Amino acid sequence: MQDIAFPDQGIIQLLNSIYPVSRETILRLSLFEANLRQWQVKTNLVAPSTIDAFWSRHVADSLQLLAIAPETRHWTDIGSGGGFPGLVLAILMQQVEAQLETETSVRLVESIQKKCAFLRRVGITTGVKVEVHNLRIESASKQLIAAEVITARALAALPKLLELTDKTIAGKRRALFHKGREYRSELEDCHGKWNFDLVVHQSRVDAESVILEFSNVEKLKS
């Protein structure tokens, strides 16, 4: 593996402004970056134009979820791909476990075997507890139900996300979905098909992005 590159002080300040990160967490995230750069050469894990923005774009964006739901201990990330936000959450949960002496879990659901191999490798390299499930989301109801919060980033339009998570975003279970500037149009596409409670959180790293917090999702009868 290539040499580990640690972030500069400005990046660390950015991360800490979103959610406090320990030195051990920075080390694990740096190992994550080293693995990502190595695997990206042969496997398309993130858009090539964004890999140099690993910290300011991918990590900071993922950290926002824990800032929104700091009480959450059990997460399921669908369509985990290159590990955002799922692997970042797993690394942060390791910090939470150490600080609070509490049990946590992070489940990553990914249908592409090569990406699952990458996710498992990062888990081993960083020494974090993470479950990687090589499954289609439609077959992952057990993993979805095990979560307090379900996450997805750059996976699908909102109507499709609600279909994929049908009947699981209910009771105390919520979902946090990263979305870009077209989110209002996607919400319009859900009207008349779904009932839900929604909180819109403005992104702290991209002025044109939001994180949509869904709860009490119910599909309307046609």
Buried (B, 14 or more C-beta within 10 A) or exposed (E): EEEEEEBEEEBBEBBEEBBBBEEBBBBBBBBBBBBBBBBBEEBBBBEEEEBEBBBBBBBBBBBBBBBBBEEBBBBBBBBBBBBBBBBBBBBBBBBBBEEEEEEBBBBBBBBBEEBBBBBBBBBEBBEBEBBBBBBEBEEBBEBBEBBBBBBBBBBBBBBBBBBBBBEBBBEEBBBBBBBEEEBEEBBEBBEEEBEBEEEEBEBBBBEEBBBBBBBEBEEEEE
